[in-house]
């Protein structure tokens, strides 16, 4: 029954007693027909096989970066030992901070009136740009002319889980989509055989957990997929005993047909995401083992990353896997390495951690550049916040510090060999070009060709975005 027929019946019924029985008998069928017609004419339901939710989509404007590798060093690396030299702090080591410096300040754990702690390691100019970097980072110093060092980051969060989630989702609250998820939602992925967002972990799991790479309220196909370093790259990827490939394929085809019928009937986009997930899982059975096998890499490449055993899991192996993933058109690769929470034993532990991560991080930059991939691959290195200039843990540790910290970027349209922002003589406050988290996110999306104000998703009656109601592109770090 068409709408015109329905209107005609109502008109003919004028002058009659419009009973409830008449309404349900005549109008019910008409309204159902209208609803059915609306459902069946939806583009996603008109085809038996839905369009992949991860199909590549056009950007808002020309992009300088096509892919992202995010080296997330959780635990809060000390900017004062790595990236931000403070001779005055060294000179005043052991003295008490001034009252003016501490006005309105609250620390995470220590008494703010603790004595100042000078930087433990020497700094020196690196590269033709003269960027000052710590002696703990000789390999990063070798690629200083390729990176843009931001010394003026600051954040609202003061503890690890909220800080990590803030840096990765733009909010301290659980349940928001990650930067990687927003990227695949906005651009899709060009890889047919691997997820759009792949997660690799070394050291230990992050305090923020899966929320750091989850999809929040976006369709689940945009969630990060953790790859394991031993056994199956993804849990339950191999067929169980007694299930051969033909049996698995027959079961999968039956399940897919049932899901397509359900999609046509209900129209829930999560069903389309589920269909795509099953398809991807089937292809992963071939693509994932090939990806994780480093036997095809040359001895020179393994040496450059500092890999002595190609099967040994760790940060260096994950850096090489990140390059292999973006070669296979994965949109977003995120490495998590949480080992920087140096409340005590700072001198020893930060040196050990730098030895484990400095060479692979720099090797990734060199490797991408020599393969012609750095120009359109955006590499990010950073944690959730910095460390205090005051001492903790028997004068060999630092507390959490959210007022300033450092991150660096490379490739993908970033200004190379550049230092952005400045902190005071103690590395306590930002004094020049402050960069809040939302501004960093707005800039990263801009490099990917996405306008952060237009990349939105409607949820619970409002439009959400990675930058919430904030964010400005940092023009000073763009090439």
SULJOWO-V699279 format. One record per pair of residues at least 12 apart in sequence whose C-alpha atoms are under 10 Angstrom apart, sorted by the first residue. I is the first residue (numbers start at 1). GAP is how many residues later the second one is. Records with the same first field share a line. If there is no record, write none. Layout:
I = GAP ; GAP
//
This chain:
1 = 25 ; 26 ; 28 ; 29 ; 30 ; 31 ; 32 ; 33
2 = 28 ; 29 ; 31 ; 32 ; 35
3 = 27 ; 28 ; 30 ; 31
5 = 25
6 = 20 ; 21 ; 23 ; 24 ; 25
7 = 20 ; 23
9 = 17 ; 18
10 = 13 ; 16 ; 17
36 = 229
39 = 225 ; 226 ; 227 ; 228
40 = 224 ; 225 ; 227
42 = 222 ; 225
44 = 219 ; 220 ; 223 ; 224 ; 225 ; 228
45 = 215 ; 216 ; 218 ; 219 ; 220 ; 221 ; 222 ; 223 ; 227
46 = 218
47 = 213 ; 217
48 = 209 ; 212 ; 213 ; 215 ; 216
49 = 207 ; 208 ; 211 ; 212 ; 214 ; 215 ; 223 ; 226 ; 227
50 = 210 ; 213 ; 214 ; 219 ; 221 ; 222 ; 223 ; 225 ; 226
51 = 221 ; 222 ; 225
52 = 136 ; 140 ; 169 ; 220 ; 221 ; 223 ; 224 ; 225 ; 227
53 = 131 ; 132 ; 135 ; 136 ; 166 ; 167 ; 168 ; 169 ; 216 ; 217 ; 219 ; 220 ; 221 ; 222 ; 223 ; 224
54 = 130 ; 131 ; 132 ; 133 ; 134 ; 135 ; 136 ; 137 ; 138 ; 141 ; 142 ; 167 ; 168 ; 219 ; 222
55 = 129 ; 130 ; 132 ; 133 ; 134 ; 135 ; 136 ; 137 ; 141
56 = 128 ; 129 ; 130 ; 131 ; 132 ; 133 ; 134 ; 135 ; 275
57 = 127 ; 128 ; 129 ; 130 ; 131 ; 132 ; 133
58 = 128 ; 129 ; 130 ; 391 ; 392
59 = 127 ; 128 ; 129 ; 387 ; 389 ; 390 ; 391 ; 392
60 = 126 ; 127 ; 386 ; 388 ; 389 ; 390 ; 391 ; 392 ; 394 ; 395
61 = 385 ; 386 ; 387 ; 388 ; 389 ; 390
62 = 384 ; 385 ; 386 ; 387 ; 388
63 = 313 ; 349 ; 350 ; 382 ; 383 ; 384 ; 385 ; 386 ; 387
64 = 311 ; 312 ; 313 ; 314 ; 347 ; 348 ; 349 ; 350 ; 382 ; 383 ; 384 ; 385 ; 414 ; 415
65 = 308 ; 309 ; 310 ; 311 ; 312 ; 313 ; 314 ; 346 ; 347 ; 348 ; 349 ; 379 ; 380 ; 381 ; 382 ; 383 ; 384
66 = 121 ; 123 ; 124 ; 260 ; 263 ; 264 ; 265 ; 266 ; 307 ; 309 ; 310 ; 311 ; 312 ; 346 ; 381 ; 382 ; 383
67 = 116 ; 117 ; 122 ; 259 ; 260 ; 262 ; 263 ; 264 ; 265 ; 266 ; 306 ; 307 ; 309 ; 310 ; 311 ; 312 ; 345 ; 380 ; 381
68 = 112 ; 115 ; 129 ; 254 ; 258 ; 262 ; 263 ; 264 ; 265 ; 266 ; 308 ; 309 ; 310 ; 311 ; 312 ; 343 ; 344 ; 376 ; 380
69 = 111 ; 129 ; 250 ; 253 ; 254 ; 256 ; 257 ; 261 ; 262 ; 263 ; 264 ; 265 ; 266 ; 295 ; 308 ; 309 ; 310 ; 311 ; 312 ; 341
70 = 98 ; 109 ; 110 ; 129 ; 252 ; 262 ; 263 ; 264 ; 265 ; 266 ; 308 ; 309 ; 310 ; 311 ; 312 ; 339
71 = 129 ; 244 ; 247 ; 248 ; 251 ; 262 ; 263 ; 264 ; 265 ; 266 ; 290 ; 308 ; 309 ; 310 ; 311 ; 312 ; 337 ; 338
72 = 92 ; 95 ; 96 ; 129 ; 134 ; 140 ; 262 ; 263 ; 264 ; 265 ; 266 ; 308 ; 309 ; 310 ; 311 ; 312 ; 335
73 = 91 ; 129 ; 133 ; 262 ; 263 ; 264 ; 265 ; 266 ; 267 ; 284 ; 308 ; 309 ; 310 ; 311 ; 334
74 = 86 ; 87 ; 89 ; 90 ; 129 ; 130 ; 131 ; 132 ; 133 ; 134 ; 261 ; 262 ; 263 ; 264 ; 265 ; 266 ; 267 ; 308 ; 309 ; 310 ; 311
75 = 84 ; 85 ; 86 ; 88 ; 89 ; 131 ; 132 ; 262 ; 263 ; 264 ; 265 ; 266 ; 267 ; 308 ; 309 ; 310 ; 311 ; 312 ; 325
76 = 83 ; 84 ; 87 ; 88 ; 262 ; 263 ; 264 ; 265 ; 266 ; 306 ; 307 ; 308 ; 309 ; 310 ; 311 ; 323 ; 324 ; 325 ; 326 ; 329 ; 330
77 = 261 ; 262 ; 263 ; 264 ; 265 ; 273 ; 276 ; 277 ; 305 ; 306 ; 307 ; 308 ; 309 ; 310 ; 323 ; 328 ; 329 ; 330
78 = 41 ; 262 ; 263 ; 264 ; 268 ; 272 ; 305 ; 307 ; 308 ; 309 ; 310 ; 311 ; 319 ; 320 ; 321 ; 322 ; 323 ; 327 ; 328
79 = 40 ; 55 ; 72 ; 303 ; 306 ; 307 ; 308 ; 309 ; 310 ; 322 ; 325 ; 326 ; 327 ; 328 ; 348
80 = 37 ; 38 ; 39 ; 40 ; 41 ; 54 ; 306 ; 307 ; 308 ; 309 ; 318 ; 325 ; 326 ; 346 ; 347 ; 348
81 = 37 ; 38 ; 39 ; 40 ; 41 ; 42 ; 52 ; 53 ; 54 ; 55 ; 56 ; 265 ; 266 ; 269 ; 270 ; 306
82 = 37 ; 38 ; 39 ; 40 ; 41 ; 50 ; 51 ; 52 ; 53 ; 54 ; 55 ; 268 ; 269 ; 272 ; 324
83 = 40 ; 48 ; 49 ; 50 ; 51 ; 52 ; 53 ; 54 ; 66 ; 67 ; 68 ; 322 ; 323 ; 324 ; 325
84 = 35 ; 39 ; 48 ; 49 ; 50 ; 65 ; 66 ; 67 ; 68 ; 321 ; 322 ; 338 ; 339 ; 341 ; 342 ; 343
85 = 33 ; 34 ; 36 ; 37 ; 38 ; 39 ; 47 ; 48 ; 49 ; 338 ; 340 ; 341 ; 342
86 = 32 ; 33 ; 36 ; 37 ; 303 ; 337 ; 338 ; 339 ; 340 ; 341
87 = 31 ; 32 ; 35 ; 36 ; 338 ; 339
88 = 30 ; 31 ; 336 ; 337 ; 338 ; 339
89 = 27 ; 28 ; 29 ; 30 ; 300 ; 301 ; 335 ; 336 ; 337 ; 338
90 = 26 ; 27 ; 28 ; 29 ; 30 ; 31 ; 299 ; 335 ; 336
91 = 25 ; 26 ; 27 ; 28
92 = 23 ; 24 ; 25 ; 26 ; 334
93 = 22 ; 23 ; 24 ; 25 ; 26 ; 296 ; 297 ; 298
94 = 20 ; 21 ; 22 ; 23 ; 24 ; 296 ; 297 ; 301
95 = 19 ; 20 ; 21 ; 22 ; 23 ; 295
96 = 16 ; 17 ; 18 ; 19 ; 20 ; 21 ; 294
97 = 15 ; 16 ; 17 ; 18 ; 19 ; 292 ; 293 ; 329
98 = 15
99 = 13 ; 14
101 = 325 ; 327 ; 328
102 = 326
105 = 298
106 = 52 ; 295
107 = 51 ; 52 ; 281 ; 292 ; 293 ; 294 ; 295
108 = 49 ; 50 ; 51 ; 280 ; 291 ; 292 ; 293 ; 294
109 = 49 ; 50 ; 234 ; 283 ; 289 ; 290 ; 291
110 = 233 ; 278 ; 280 ; 281 ; 282 ; 283 ; 288 ; 289 ; 290
111 = 279 ; 280 ; 281 ; 288
112 = 276 ; 277 ; 278 ; 279 ; 287
113 = 277 ; 278
114 = 275 ; 276 ; 277 ; 278 ; 281
115 = 274 ; 275 ; 276 ; 277 ; 280
116 = 272 ; 273 ; 274 ; 275 ; 276 ; 279 ; 282 ; 310
117 = 271 ; 272 ; 273 ; 274 ; 275 ; 278 ; 279 ; 280 ; 281 ; 309
118 = 271 ; 272 ; 273 ; 277 ; 308
119 = 15 ; 228 ; 270 ; 307
120 = 14 ; 226 ; 227 ; 228 ; 230 ; 231 ; 276
121 = 13 ; 14 ; 15 ; 226 ; 230
122 = 12 ; 13 ; 14
123 = 12 ; 13 ; 14
124 = 14 ; 17
125 = 16 ; 19
126 = 12 ; 14 ; 15 ; 16 ; 17 ; 18 ; 19 ; 291
127 = 13 ; 14 ; 15 ; 16 ; 17 ; 18 ; 19 ; 290
128 = 16 ; 17 ; 289
129 = 15 ; 16 ; 17 ; 287 ; 288 ; 289 ; 290
130 = 14 ; 15 ; 287 ; 288 ; 289
131 = 13 ; 14 ; 16 ; 17 ; 18 ; 286 ; 287 ; 288
132 = 12 ; 17 ; 287
133 = 16
135 = 216 ; 219
136 = 214 ; 215 ; 216 ; 217 ; 218 ; 219 ; 222
137 = 214 ; 217 ; 218 ; 220 ; 221 ; 222 ; 225
138 = 216 ; 217 ; 220 ; 221 ; 224
139 = 216 ; 218 ; 219 ; 220 ; 221 ; 222 ; 223 ; 224
140 = 217 ; 218 ; 219 ; 220 ; 221 ; 222 ; 223 ; 225
141 = 217 ; 221
142 = 217 ; 220 ; 221 ; 224
143 = 218 ; 219 ; 220 ; 222 ; 223 ; 267 ; 273 ; 274
144 = 218 ; 264 ; 266 ; 272 ; 273 ; 274
145 = 265 ; 270 ; 271 ; 272 ; 273
146 = 216 ; 219 ; 220 ; 223 ; 228 ; 263 ; 264 ; 265 ; 268 ; 269 ; 270 ; 271 ; 272
147 = 215 ; 218 ; 232 ; 233 ; 234 ; 261 ; 262 ; 263 ; 264 ; 267 ; 268 ; 269 ; 270 ; 271 ; 272
148 = 232 ; 259 ; 260 ; 261 ; 262 ; 263 ; 266 ; 267 ; 268 ; 269 ; 270 ; 271 ; 272 ; 329 ; 330 ; 331
149 = 232 ; 257 ; 258 ; 259 ; 260 ; 261 ; 266 ; 267 ; 268 ; 269 ; 270 ; 271 ; 272 ; 328
150 = 232 ; 255 ; 256 ; 257 ; 258 ; 259 ; 268 ; 269 ; 270 ; 271 ; 272 ; 283 ; 284 ; 285 ; 290 ; 327
151 = 253 ; 254 ; 255 ; 256 ; 257 ; 268 ; 269 ; 270 ; 271 ; 272 ; 276 ; 279 ; 281 ; 282 ; 283 ; 284
152 = 251 ; 252 ; 253 ; 254 ; 255 ; 267 ; 268 ; 269 ; 270 ; 271 ; 275 ; 277 ; 278 ; 279 ; 280 ; 281 ; 282 ; 283 ; 284
153 = 231 ; 232 ; 233 ; 249 ; 250 ; 251 ; 252 ; 253 ; 254 ; 267 ; 268 ; 269 ; 270 ; 276 ; 277 ; 280 ; 281 ; 282 ; 283 ; 284 ; 286 ; 287
154 = 230 ; 231 ; 232 ; 247 ; 248 ; 249 ; 250 ; 251 ; 252 ; 275 ; 276 ; 280 ; 281 ; 282 ; 283
155 = 12 ; 229 ; 230 ; 231 ; 246 ; 247 ; 248 ; 249 ; 250 ; 280 ; 281 ; 282 ; 283
156 = 15 ; 16 ; 229 ; 246 ; 247 ; 280 ; 281
157 = 14 ; 15 ; 227 ; 228 ; 243 ; 244 ; 245 ; 246
158 = 226 ; 227 ; 228 ; 241 ; 242 ; 243 ; 244 ; 245
159 = 13 ; 48 ; 225 ; 226 ; 241 ; 242 ; 243
160 = 46 ; 47 ; 48 ; 181 ; 223 ; 224 ; 225 ; 240
161 = 12 ; 13 ; 45 ; 46 ; 47 ; 48 ; 50 ; 51 ; 223
162 = 12 ; 45 ; 46 ; 50 ; 222
163 = 44 ; 45 ; 220 ; 221 ; 222 ; 239
164 = 42 ; 43 ; 44 ; 45 ; 47 ; 48 ; 219 ; 220 ; 221
165 = 12 ; 13 ; 41 ; 42 ; 43 ; 44 ; 45 ; 46 ; 47 ; 48 ; 219
166 = 12 ; 42 ; 46 ; 218 ; 271 ; 272
167 = 12 ; 45 ; 215 ; 216 ; 217 ; 218 ; 269 ; 270 ; 271 ; 273 ; 274
168 = 12 ; 13 ; 40 ; 43 ; 44 ; 45 ; 46 ; 215 ; 216 ; 269 ; 273 ; 298
169 = 12 ; 13 ; 42 ; 43 ; 44 ; 45 ; 46 ; 47 ; 268 ; 269 ; 272 ; 296 ; 297 ; 298 ; 299
170 = 267 ; 268 ; 269 ; 270 ; 271 ; 295 ; 296 ; 297 ; 298 ; 300
171 = 266 ; 267 ; 295 ; 296 ; 297
172 = 36
173 = 38
174 = 34 ; 35 ; 36 ; 37 ; 38 ; 40 ; 42
175 = 35 ; 36 ; 37 ; 39 ; 40 ; 41 ; 42 ; 43
176 = 35 ; 36 ; 37 ; 38 ; 39 ; 40 ; 41 ; 42 ; 288 ; 289 ; 290
177 = 34 ; 35 ; 36 ; 37 ; 38 ; 39 ; 40 ; 41 ; 42 ; 45 ; 46 ; 287 ; 288 ; 289
178 = 32 ; 33 ; 34 ; 35 ; 36 ; 37 ; 38 ; 40 ; 44 ; 45 ; 46 ; 288
179 = 33 ; 34 ; 35 ; 36 ; 153 ; 262 ; 265 ; 266 ; 287 ; 288
180 = 16 ; 17 ; 18 ; 19 ; 32 ; 33 ; 34 ; 35 ; 42 ; 43 ; 44 ; 151 ; 152 ; 153 ; 154
181 = 15 ; 16 ; 32 ; 33 ; 34 ; 35 ; 37 ; 38 ; 39 ; 40 ; 41 ; 42 ; 43 ; 150 ; 151 ; 285
182 = 33 ; 34 ; 36 ; 40 ; 41 ; 263 ; 268 ; 270 ; 273 ; 274 ; 275 ; 283 ; 284
183 = 13 ; 14 ; 39 ; 148 ; 149 ; 261 ; 262 ; 265 ; 267 ; 272 ; 283
184 = 12 ; 13 ; 31 ; 37 ; 38 ; 39 ; 40 ; 146 ; 147 ; 148
185 = 30 ; 33 ; 34 ; 36 ; 37 ; 38 ; 270 ; 271 ; 272
186 = 259 ; 262 ; 263 ; 264 ; 265 ; 268 ; 269 ; 270
187 = 144 ; 261 ; 262 ; 263
188 = 34 ; 142 ; 143
189 = 33 ; 140 ; 141 ; 142 ; 143
190 = 138 ; 139 ; 140 ; 141
191 = 134 ; 135 ; 136 ; 137 ; 138 ; 139 ; 140
192 = 87 ; 88 ; 91 ; 92 ; 95 ; 136 ; 137 ; 138
193 = 86 ; 87 ; 88 ; 89 ; 90 ; 91 ; 92 ; 93 ; 94 ; 95 ; 135 ; 136 ; 137
194 = 31 ; 86 ; 87 ; 89 ; 90 ; 92 ; 93 ; 94 ; 97 ; 131 ; 134 ; 135 ; 136 ; 137
195 = 26 ; 27 ; 28 ; 29 ; 30 ; 31 ; 82 ; 85 ; 86 ; 89 ; 130 ; 134 ; 135 ; 136 ; 137 ; 138
196 = 25 ; 26 ; 27 ; 28 ; 29 ; 129 ; 130 ; 133 ; 134 ; 135 ; 136 ; 137
197 = 16 ; 17 ; 24 ; 25 ; 26 ; 27 ; 28 ; 29 ; 128 ; 133 ; 134 ; 135 ; 136 ; 137
198 = 15 ; 25 ; 26 ; 27 ; 28 ; 29 ; 124 ; 127 ; 128 ; 132 ; 133 ; 134 ; 135 ; 136 ; 137
199 = 13 ; 14 ; 24 ; 25 ; 26 ; 27 ; 28 ; 29 ; 119 ; 123 ; 133 ; 134 ; 135 ; 136 ; 137
200 = 24 ; 25 ; 26 ; 27 ; 28 ; 29 ; 114 ; 115 ; 117 ; 118 ; 119 ; 121 ; 122 ; 133 ; 134 ; 135 ; 136 ; 137
201 = 25 ; 26 ; 27 ; 28 ; 112 ; 113 ; 114 ; 117 ; 133 ; 134 ; 135 ; 136 ; 137
202 = 26 ; 27 ; 111 ; 112 ; 113 ; 114 ; 115 ; 116 ; 133 ; 134 ; 135 ; 136 ; 137
203 = 110 ; 111 ; 112 ; 133 ; 134 ; 135 ; 136 ; 137 ; 150
204 = 132 ; 133 ; 134 ; 135
205 = 131 ; 132 ; 133 ; 134
206 = 130 ; 131 ; 132 ; 133
207 = 131
210 = 13 ; 14 ; 15 ; 16
211 = 12 ; 13
212 = 12 ; 122 ; 124
213 = 12 ; 13 ; 121
217 = 240 ; 241 ; 242 ; 243 ; 247
218 = 52 ; 239 ; 240 ; 241
219 = 50 ; 51 ; 52 ; 53 ; 54 ; 55
220 = 49 ; 50 ; 51 ; 53 ; 54 ; 57
221 = 49 ; 51 ; 52 ; 53 ; 54 ; 55 ; 56 ; 59
222 = 51
224 = 108 ; 109 ; 110
225 = 108 ; 109
226 = 108 ; 109
227 = 61 ; 65 ; 91
228 = 64 ; 85
229 = 63 ; 82 ; 83 ; 84 ; 85 ; 88 ; 89
230 = 62 ; 81 ; 82 ; 83
231 = 58
232 = 53 ; 56 ; 57 ; 60
233 = 51 ; 52 ; 55 ; 56 ; 58 ; 59
234 = 47 ; 50 ; 51 ; 54 ; 55
236 = 45 ; 49
237 = 44 ; 45 ; 46 ; 47 ; 48 ; 49 ; 51 ; 52
238 = 43 ; 44 ; 46 ; 47 ; 48
239 = 46
245 = 37
248 = 34
249 = 33
252 = 23 ; 26 ; 27 ; 30
253 = 25 ; 26
255 = 20 ; 23
256 = 18 ; 19 ; 20 ; 22 ; 23
257 = 18
259 = 12 ; 13 ; 15 ; 16
260 = 12 ; 15
263 = 12
287 = 41
288 = 37
291 = 30 ; 33 ; 34 ; 37
292 = 18 ; 19 ; 25 ; 26 ; 28 ; 29 ; 32 ; 33
293 = 17 ; 18 ; 28
294 = 15 ; 16 ; 17 ; 23 ; 26 ; 27 ; 30
295 = 15 ; 16
297 = 13 ; 23 ; 27
301 = 19 ; 62 ; 66
302 = 14 ; 15 ; 18 ; 58 ; 61
303 = 56 ; 57 ; 60
304 = 12 ; 16 ; 55 ; 56 ; 58 ; 59 ; 60 ; 62 ; 63
305 = 12 ; 13 ; 14 ; 15 ; 52 ; 53 ; 54 ; 55 ; 56 ; 57 ; 58 ; 59 ; 61 ; 62
306 = 50 ; 51 ; 52 ; 53 ; 54 ; 57
307 = 13 ; 52 ; 53
314 = 23 ; 42 ; 43
315 = 20 ; 21 ; 22 ; 41 ; 42 ; 43 ; 45 ; 46
316 = 40 ; 41 ; 42 ; 43 ; 44 ; 45 ; 47 ; 48
317 = 43
318 = 15 ; 16 ; 17 ; 18 ; 19 ; 42
319 = 14 ; 15 ; 16 ; 38 ; 41 ; 42 ; 43 ; 44 ; 45 ; 46
320 = 40 ; 41 ; 43 ; 44 ; 47
321 = 12 ; 14 ; 43
322 = 12 ; 13 ; 42
323 = 41 ; 42 ; 44 ; 45 ; 48 ; 50 ; 54
324 = 44
326 = 42 ; 47 ; 51
327 = 41 ; 44 ; 46
331 = 46
332 = 45 ; 46
333 = 46
334 = 45 ; 46
335 = 46
336 = 47
337 = 16 ; 20 ; 46
338 = 15 ; 45
339 = 13 ; 14
340 = 13 ; 14 ; 43 ; 46
341 = 45 ; 46 ; 56 ; 57 ; 58 ; 59
342 = 45 ; 50 ; 51 ; 54 ; 55 ; 56 ; 57 ; 58
343 = 44 ; 45 ; 48 ; 49 ; 50 ; 51 ; 52 ; 53 ; 54 ; 55 ; 56 ; 57
344 = 47 ; 48 ; 49 ; 50 ; 51 ; 52 ; 53 ; 54 ; 55
345 = 47 ; 48 ; 49 ; 50 ; 51 ; 52 ; 53
346 = 46 ; 47 ; 49 ; 50 ; 51 ; 52
347 = 49 ; 50
348 = 48
349 = 48
361 = 18 ; 20
364 = 15
365 = 12 ; 14 ; 45 ; 46
368 = 43
369 = 42
373 = 38 ; 39
374 = 36 ; 37 ; 38 ; 39
375 = 35 ; 36 ; 37 ; 38 ; 39
376 = 34 ; 35 ; 36 ; 37 ; 38 ; 71 ; 72
377 = 33 ; 34 ; 35 ; 36 ; 70 ; 71
378 = 31 ; 32 ; 33 ; 34 ; 35 ; 36 ; 66 ; 69 ; 70
379 = 29 ; 30 ; 31 ; 32 ; 33 ; 35
380 = 27 ; 28 ; 29 ; 30 ; 31 ; 64
381 = 25 ; 26 ; 27 ; 28 ; 29
382 = 23 ; 24 ; 25 ; 26 ; 27
383 = 22 ; 23 ; 24
384 = 16 ; 17 ; 18 ; 21 ; 22 ; 23 ; 53
385 = 15 ; 16 ; 17 ; 18 ; 19 ; 20 ; 21 ; 22
386 = 12 ; 13 ; 14 ; 15 ; 16 ; 17 ; 18 ; 19 ; 20 ; 21 ; 41 ; 42
387 = 12 ; 13 ; 14 ; 15 ; 16 ; 17 ; 18 ; 40 ; 41
388 = 12 ; 13 ; 14 ; 15 ; 16 ; 17 ; 38 ; 39 ; 40
389 = 12 ; 37 ; 38 ; 39
390 = 36 ; 38
401 = 26 ; 27 ; 28
402 = 26 ; 27
403 = 20 ; 24 ; 25 ; 26 ; 27 ; 31 ; 33
404 = 18 ; 19 ; 20 ; 23 ; 24 ; 25 ; 26 ; 27 ; 30 ; 31 ; 32
405 = 18 ; 22 ; 23 ; 24 ; 25 ; 30
406 = 14 ; 15 ; 16
408 = 12
409 = 35 ; 68
411 = 68
412 = 32 ; 35 ; 36 ; 66 ; 67
413 = 31 ; 33 ; 34 ; 35 ; 64 ; 65 ; 66
414 = 29 ; 30 ; 33 ; 61 ; 62 ; 63 ; 64 ; 65
415 = 60 ; 61 ; 62 ; 63 ; 64
416 = 61 ; 62 ; 63
418 = 58 ; 59 ; 60 ; 61
419 = 57 ; 58
420 = 12 ; 13 ; 14 ; 15 ; 54 ; 56 ; 57
421 = 12 ; 13 ; 14 ; 55
422 = 12
433 = 41 ; 43
435 = 36 ; 37 ; 38 ; 39
436 = 34 ; 35 ; 36
437 = 30 ; 33 ; 34
438 = 14 ; 28 ; 29 ; 30 ; 31 ; 32 ; 33 ; 34 ; 35
439 = 13 ; 28 ; 31 ; 32 ; 33 ; 34 ; 35
440 = 27 ; 31 ; 32 ; 33 ; 34
441 = 25 ; 26 ; 29 ; 30 ; 31 ; 32 ; 33
442 = 24 ; 25 ; 28 ; 29 ; 30 ; 31 ; 32
443 = 28 ; 29 ; 30 ; 31 ; 32 ; 34 ; 35
444 = 29 ; 30
445 = 21 ; 22 ; 28
446 = 26 ; 27 ; 28 ; 32
447 = 26 ; 31
451 = 22
452 = 13 ; 14 ; 15 ; 16 ; 17 ; 18 ; 19 ; 20 ; 21
453 = 12 ; 13 ; 14 ; 15 ; 16 ; 17 ; 18 ; 19
455 = 12
456 = 12
//
